[in-house]
Amino acid sequence: MAIIVNLDVMLARRKMRAKALAEHVGITEQNISLLRSGKVKGVRFETLEKICQALDCQPGDILEYQADAPG
């Protein structure tokens, strides 16, 4: 089971830089970078809400579930 983070895709679609998103959300650029790379174990709903507000998107636009291959 894997959760894929498509934050890079949404940033590109909205023509927004990670630095601007970090400032809007109120977290560090490093935390945005970790989130973009999928190296986080969790994200607060409050943070996810602020990201969605900044990017004018839904949580499902950023997070995607991908099942493991059978076998």
N, CA, C and O atoms as a printed pandas DataFrame, in Angstrom:
     atom_number atom_name residue_name chain_id  residue_number  x_coord  y_coord  z_coord
0              1         N          MET        A               1    0.847   -1.175    0.000
1              2        CA          MET        A               1    0.000    0.000    0.000
2              3         C          MET        A               1    0.890    1.235    0.000
3              4         O          MET        A               1    1.877    1.308    0.733
4              5         N          ALA        A               2    0.525    2.198   -0.832
5              6        CA          ALA        A               2    1.321    3.413   -0.903
6              7         C          ALA        A               2    0.422    4.620   -1.108
7              8         O          ALA        A               2   -0.558    4.573   -1.853
8              9         N          ILE        A               3    0.775    5.686   -0.439
9             10        CA          ILE        A               3    0.121    6.965   -0.651
10            11         C          ILE        A               3    1.081    7.806   -1.485
11            12         O          ILE        A               3    2.219    8.038   -1.078
12            13         N          ILE        A               4    0.633    8.254   -2.629
13            14        CA          ILE        A               4    1.437    9.063   -3.533
14            15         C          ILE        A               4    1.077   10.529   -3.310
15            16         O          ILE        A               4   -0.100   10.889   -3.276
16            17         N          VAL        A               5    2.092   11.366   -3.159
17            18        CA          VAL        A               5    1.883   12.807   -2.956
18            19         C          VAL        A               5    2.110   13.511   -4.296
19            20         O          VAL        A               5    3.208   13.481   -4.852
20            21         N          ASN        A               6    1.064   14.136   -4.791
21            22        CA          ASN        A               6    1.118   14.834   -6.081
22            23         C          ASN        A               6    1.201   16.353   -5.902
23            24         O          ASN        A               6    0.637   17.112   -6.690
24            25         N          LEU        A               7    1.896   16.775   -4.876
25            26        CA          LEU        A               7    1.997   18.205   -4.593
26            27         C          LEU        A               7    2.734   18.941   -5.703
27            28         O          LEU        A               7    2.364   20.064   -6.047
28            29         N          ASP        A               8    3.758   18.336   -6.262
29            30        CA          ASP        A               8    4.494   18.952   -7.373
30            31         C          ASP        A               8    3.568   19.244   -8.553
31            32         O          ASP        A               8    3.666   20.297   -9.184
32            33         N          VAL        A               9    2.684   18.316   -8.838
33            34        CA          VAL        A               9    1.750   18.476   -9.958
34            35         C          VAL        A               9    0.843   19.677   -9.716
35            36         O          VAL        A               9    0.631   20.498  -10.609
36            37         N          MET        A              10    0.310   19.772   -8.499
37            38        CA          MET        A              10   -0.592   20.881   -8.193
38            39         C          MET        A              10    0.140   22.215   -8.172
39            40         O          MET        A              10   -0.408   23.228   -8.609
40            41         N          LEU        A              11    1.359   22.228   -7.675
41            42        CA          LEU        A              11    2.147   23.465   -7.700
42            43         C          LEU        A              11    2.370   23.919   -9.142
43            44         O          LEU        A              11    2.256   25.106   -9.445
44            45         N          ALA        A              12    2.685   22.988  -10.019
45            46        CA          ALA        A              12    2.907   23.327  -11.429
46            47         C          ALA        A              12    1.619   23.818  -12.081
47            48         O          ALA        A              12    1.635   24.797  -12.827
48            49         N          ARG        A              13    0.515   23.150  -11.808
49            50        CA          ARG        A              13   -0.775   23.561  -12.397
50            51         C          ARG        A              13   -1.174   24.970  -11.959
51            52         O          ARG        A              13   -1.758   25.728  -12.733
52            53         N          ARG        A              14   -0.856   25.305  -10.725
53            54        CA          ARG        A              14   -1.228   26.622  -10.185
54            55         C          ARG        A              14   -0.117   27.667  -10.385
55            56         O          ARG        A              14   -0.261   28.829  -10.005
56            57         N          LYS        A              15    0.986   27.224  -10.988
57            58        CA          LYS        A              15    2.133   28.105  -11.237
58            59         C          LYS        A              15    2.572   28.797   -9.943
59            60         O          LYS        A              15    2.770   30.011   -9.896
60            61         N          MET        A              16    2.715   27.982   -8.905
61            62        CA          MET        A              16    3.125   28.484   -7.593
62            63         C          MET        A              16    4.429   27.819   -7.193
63            64         O          MET        A              16    4.637   26.634   -7.454
64            65         N          ARG        A              17    5.285   28.566   -6.575
65            66        CA          ARG        A              17    6.550   28.023   -6.075
66            67         C          ARG        A              17    6.342   27.468   -4.670
67            68         O          ARG        A              17    5.439   27.889   -3.946
68            69         N          ALA        A              18    7.186   26.526   -4.303
69            70        CA          ALA        A              18    7.110   25.910   -2.984
70            71         C          ALA        A              18    7.300   26.962   -1.890
71            72         O          ALA        A              18    6.672   26.880   -0.835
72            73         N          LYS        A              19    8.152   27.934   -2.134
73            74        CA          LYS        A              19    8.404   28.985   -1.146
74            75         C          LYS        A              19    7.126   29.778   -0.864
75            76         O          LYS        A              19    6.821   30.071    0.292
76            77         N          ALA        A              20    6.391   30.120   -1.897
77            78        CA          ALA        A              20    5.141   30.863   -1.721
78            79         C          ALA        A              20    4.114   30.017   -0.970
79            80         O          ALA        A              20    3.384   30.529   -0.122
80            81         N          LEU        A              21    4.061   28.731   -1.282
81            82        CA          LEU        A              21    3.132   27.836   -0.590
82            83         C          LEU        A              21    3.503   27.738    0.887
83            84         O          LEU        A              21    2.633   27.797    1.756
84            85         N          ALA        A              22    4.781   27.589    1.166
85            86        CA          ALA        A              22    5.242   27.493    2.553
86            87         C          ALA        A              22    4.853   28.735    3.342
87            88         O          ALA        A              22    4.411   28.638    4.487
88            89         N          GLU        A              23    5.016   29.896    2.730
89            90        CA          GLU        A              23    4.657   31.145    3.402
90            91         C          GLU        A              23    3.151   31.215    3.659
91            92         O          GLU        A              23    2.719   31.641    4.730
92            93         N          HIS        A              24    2.365   30.801    2.685
93            94        CA          HIS        A              24    0.911   30.846    2.825
94            95         C          HIS        A              24    0.429   29.879    3.897
95            96         O          HIS        A              24   -0.469   30.201    4.676
96            97         N          VAL        A              25    1.018   28.711    3.933
97            98        CA          VAL        A              25    0.591   27.662    4.864
98            99         C          VAL        A              25    1.144   27.910    6.270
99           100         O          VAL        A              25    0.527   27.527    7.264
100          101         N          GLY        A              26    2.312   28.554    6.344
101          102        CA          GLY        A              26    2.923   28.814    7.643
102          103         C          GLY        A              26    3.828   27.700    8.123
103          104         O          GLY        A              26    3.980   27.490    9.326
104          105         N          ILE        A              27    4.437   26.977    7.172
105          106        CA          ILE        A              27    5.423   25.960    7.517
106          107         C          ILE        A              27    6.697   26.242    6.734
107          108         O          ILE        A              27    6.700   27.074    5.827
108          109         N          THR        A              28    7.765   25.558    7.076
109          110        CA          THR        A              28    9.049   25.819    6.435
110          111         C          THR        A              28    9.100   25.228    5.030
111          112         O          THR        A              28    8.360   24.303    4.694
112          113         N          GLU        A              29    9.989   25.787    4.226
113          114        CA          GLU        A              29   10.202   25.247    2.881
114          115         C          GLU        A              29   10.697   23.807    2.960
115          116         O          GLU        A              29   10.373   22.984    2.103
116          117         N          GLN        A              30   11.478   23.509    3.985
117          118        CA          GLN        A              30   11.992   22.145    4.144
118          119         C          GLN        A              30   10.839   21.166    4.375
119          120         O          GLN        A              30   10.853   20.057    3.841
120          121         N          ASN        A              31    9.846   21.568    5.162
121          122        CA          ASN        A              31    8.692   20.689    5.380
122          123         C          ASN        A              31    7.895   20.497    4.098
123          124         O          ASN        A              31    7.394   19.403    3.838
124          125         N          ILE        A              32    7.773   21.547    3.299
125          126        CA          ILE        A              32    7.110   21.410    1.988
126          127         C          ILE        A              32    7.899   20.435    1.127
127          128         O          ILE        A              32    7.319   19.584    0.453
128          129         N          SER        A              33    9.219   20.560    1.151
129          130        CA          SER        A              33   10.077   19.664    0.367
130          131         C          SER        A              33    9.898   18.209    0.801
131          132         O          SER        A              33    9.813   17.314   -0.040
132          133         N          LEU        A              34    9.843   17.977    2.095
133          134        CA          LEU        A              34    9.647   16.618    2.603
134          135         C          LEU        A              34    8.286   16.077    2.185
135          136         O          LEU        A              34    8.156   14.906    1.826
136          137         N          LEU        A              35    7.282   16.934    2.234
137          138        CA          LEU        A              35    5.950   16.519    1.811
138          139         C          LEU        A              35    5.929   16.203    0.320
139          140         O          LEU        A              35    5.340   15.206   -0.097
140          141         N          ARG        A              36    6.570   17.050   -0.484
141          142        CA          ARG        A              36    6.620   16.832   -1.938
142          143         C          ARG        A              36    7.295   15.512   -2.281
143          144         O          ARG        A              36    6.892   14.832   -3.225
144          145         N          SER        A              37    8.310   15.152   -1.524
145          146        CA          SER        A              37    9.044   13.919   -1.806
146          147         C          SER        A              37    8.364   12.680   -1.218
147          148         O          SER        A              37    8.778   11.555   -1.497
148          149         N          GLY        A              38    7.326   12.882   -0.408
149          150        CA          GLY        A              38    6.619   11.746    0.184
150          151         C          GLY        A              38    7.338   11.156    1.371
151          152         O          GLY        A              38    7.042   10.030    1.769
152          153         N          LYS        A              39    8.287   11.892    1.954
153          154        CA          LYS        A              39    9.079   11.370    3.063
154          155         C          LYS        A              39    8.504   11.721    4.434
155          156         O          LYS        A              39    9.223   11.714    5.433
156          157         N          VAL        A              40    7.231   12.020    4.478
157          158        CA          VAL        A              40    6.588   12.303    5.759
158          159         C          VAL        A              40    5.699   11.127    6.134
159          160         O          VAL        A              40    5.203   10.408    5.266
160          161         N          LYS        A              41    5.504   10.939    7.415
161          162        CA          LYS        A              41    4.660    9.844    7.882
162          163         C          LYS        A              41    3.225   10.288    8.097
163          164         O          LYS        A              41    2.322    9.464    8.238
164          165         N          GLY        A              42    3.023   11.607    8.122
165          166        CA          GLY        A              42    1.679   12.123    8.330
166          167         C          GLY        A              42    1.638   13.608    8.059
167          168         O          GLY        A              42    2.665   14.279    7.963
168          169         N          VAL        A              43    0.416   14.103    7.938
169          170        CA          VAL        A              43    0.206   15.529    7.741
170          171         C          VAL        A              43   -1.043   15.916    8.534
171          172         O          VAL        A              43   -2.043   15.199    8.519
172          173         N          ARG        A              44   -0.977   17.036    9.212
173          174        CA          ARG        A              44   -2.132   17.501    9.982
174          175         C          ARG        A              44   -3.231   17.950    9.034
175          176         O          ARG        A              44   -2.962   18.498    7.965
176          177         N          PHE        A              45   -4.459   17.712    9.435
177          178        CA          PHE        A              45   -5.590   18.164    8.622
178          179         C          PHE        A              45   -5.566   19.677    8.460
179          180         O          PHE        A              45   -5.923   20.189    7.399
180          181         N          GLU        A              46   -5.155   20.391    9.486
181          182        CA          GLU        A              46   -5.066   21.854    9.413
182          183         C          GLU        A              46   -4.086   22.273    8.310
183          184         O          GLU        A              46   -4.362   23.199    7.547
184          185         N          THR        A              47   -2.955   21.593    8.233
185          186        CA          THR        A              47   -1.954   21.895    7.202
186          187         C          THR        A              47   -2.498   21.536    5.830
187          188         O          THR        A              47   -2.351   22.309    4.882
188          189         N          LEU        A              48   -3.122   20.378    5.714
189          190        CA          LEU        A              48   -3.708   19.955    4.447
190          191         C          LEU        A              48   -4.781   20.938    3.991
191          192         O          LEU        A              48   -4.878   21.250    2.804
192          193         N          GLU        A              49   -5.583   21.423    4.932
193          194        CA          GLU        A              49   -6.620   22.399    4.614
194          195         C          GLU        A              49   -6.009   23.684    4.063
195          196         O          GLU        A              49   -6.506   24.234    3.080
196          197         N          LYS        A              50   -4.937   24.164    4.687
197          198        CA          LYS        A              50   -4.283   25.392    4.224
198          199         C          LYS        A              50   -3.649   25.202    2.846
199          200         O          LYS        A              50   -3.677   26.111    2.017
200          201         N          ILE        A              51   -3.080   24.026    2.605
201          202        CA          ILE        A              51   -2.505   23.736    1.292
202          203         C          ILE        A              51   -3.608   23.749    0.232
203          204         O          ILE        A              51   -3.437   24.320   -0.846
204          205         N          CYS        A              52   -4.731   23.119    0.544
205          206        CA          CYS        A              52   -5.851   23.080   -0.397
206          207         C          CYS        A              52   -6.410   24.480   -0.661
207          208         O          CYS        A              52   -6.784   24.795   -1.791
208          209         N          GLN        A              53   -6.467   25.316    0.372
209          210        CA          GLN        A              53   -6.918   26.695    0.185
210          211         C          GLN        A              53   -5.971   27.448   -0.737
211          212         O          GLN        A              53   -6.407   28.147   -1.652
212          213         N          ALA        A              54   -4.678   27.303   -0.493
213          214        CA          ALA        A              54   -3.673   28.025   -1.281
214          215         C          ALA        A              54   -3.674   27.577   -2.739
215          216         O          ALA        A              54   -3.483   28.394   -3.639
216          217         N          LEU        A              55   -3.887   26.287   -2.975
217          218        CA          LEU        A              55   -3.832   25.742   -4.330
218          219         C          LEU        A              55   -5.212   25.609   -4.978
219          220         O          LEU        A              55   -5.324   25.183   -6.127
220          221         N          ASP        A              56   -6.257   25.974   -4.239
221          222        CA          ASP        A              56   -7.630   25.876   -4.726
222          223         C          ASP        A              56   -7.893   24.475   -5.285
223          224         O          ASP        A              56   -8.243   24.302   -6.452
224          225         N          CYS        A              57   -7.713   23.486   -4.409
225          226        CA          CYS        A              57   -7.891   22.093   -4.827
226          227         C          CYS        A              57   -8.500   21.285   -3.697
227          228         O          CYS        A              57   -8.756   21.812   -2.614
228          229         N          GLN        A              58   -8.729   20.019   -3.947
229          230        CA          GLN        A              58   -9.251   19.077   -2.967
230          231         C          GLN        A              58   -8.105   18.190   -2.464
231          232         O          GLN        A              58   -7.112   18.023   -3.173
232          233         N          PRO        A              59   -8.218   17.618   -1.255
233          234        CA          PRO        A              59   -7.172   16.723   -0.759
234          235         C          PRO        A              59   -6.848   15.583   -1.732
235          236         O          PRO        A              59   -5.697   15.158   -1.833
236          237         N          GLY        A              60   -7.859   15.095   -2.442
237          238        CA          GLY        A              60   -7.651   14.014   -3.410
238          239         C          GLY        A              60   -6.828   14.438   -4.619
239          240         O          GLY        A              60   -6.312   13.590   -5.347
240          241         N          ASP        A              61   -6.702   15.740   -4.836
241          242        CA          ASP        A              61   -5.838   16.229   -5.911
242          243         C          ASP        A              61   -4.374   16.123   -5.514
243          244         O          ASP        A              61   -3.494   16.075   -6.374
244          245         N          ILE        A              62   -4.113   16.087   -4.212
245          246        CA          ILE        A              62   -2.743   16.062   -3.694
246          247         C          ILE        A              62   -2.317   14.659   -3.285
247          248         O          ILE        A              62   -1.180   14.250   -3.521
248          249         N          LEU        A              63   -3.242   13.922   -2.667
249          250        CA          LEU        A              63   -2.932   12.584   -2.153
250          251         C          LEU        A              63   -3.652   11.528   -2.976
251          252         O          LEU        A              63   -4.830   11.668   -3.307
252          253         N          GLU        A              64   -2.922   10.472   -3.298
253          254        CA          GLU        A              64   -3.475    9.385   -4.123
254          255         C          GLU        A              64   -3.091    8.052   -3.497
255          256         O          GLU        A              64   -1.943    7.860   -3.095
256          257         N          TYR        A              65   -4.038    7.136   -3.413
257          258        CA          TYR        A              65   -3.769    5.795   -2.914
258          259         C          TYR        A              65   -3.459    4.878   -4.077
259          260         O          TYR        A              65   -4.173    4.858   -5.079
260          261         N          GLN        A              66   -2.386    4.118   -3.933
261          262        CA          GLN        A              66   -2.014    3.144   -4.955
262          263         C          GLN        A              66   -1.794    1.790   -4.275
263          264         O          GLN        A              66   -0.896    1.638   -3.448
264          265         N          ALA        A              67   -2.615    0.827   -4.631
265          266        CA          ALA        A              67   -2.519   -0.510   -4.023
266          267         C          ALA        A              67   -1.258   -1.223   -4.504
267          268         O          ALA        A              67   -0.775   -0.991   -5.612
268          269         N          ASP        A              68   -0.743   -2.086   -3.649
269          270        CA          ASP        A              68    0.391   -2.919   -4.050
270          271         C          ASP        A              68   -0.039   -3.919   -5.116
271          272         O          ASP        A              68   -1.200   -4.323   -5.181
272          273         N          ALA        A              69    0.894   -4.297   -5.925
273          274        CA          ALA        A              69    0.605   -5.317   -6.947
274          275         C          ALA        A              69    0.366   -6.662   -6.246
275          276         O          ALA        A              69    1.080   -6.992   -5.299
276          277         N          PRO        A              70   -0.610   -7.430   -6.689
277          278        CA          PRO        A              70   -0.878   -8.733   -6.061
278          279         C          PRO        A              70    0.287   -9.688   -6.233
279          280         O          PRO        A              70    0.990   -9.678   -7.243
280          281         N          GLY        A              71    0.467  -10.507   -5.220
281          282        CA          GLY        A              71    1.500  -11.535   -5.311
282          283         C          GLY        A              71    2.620  -11.183   -4.467
283          284         O          GLY        A              71    3.601  -11.924   -4.402
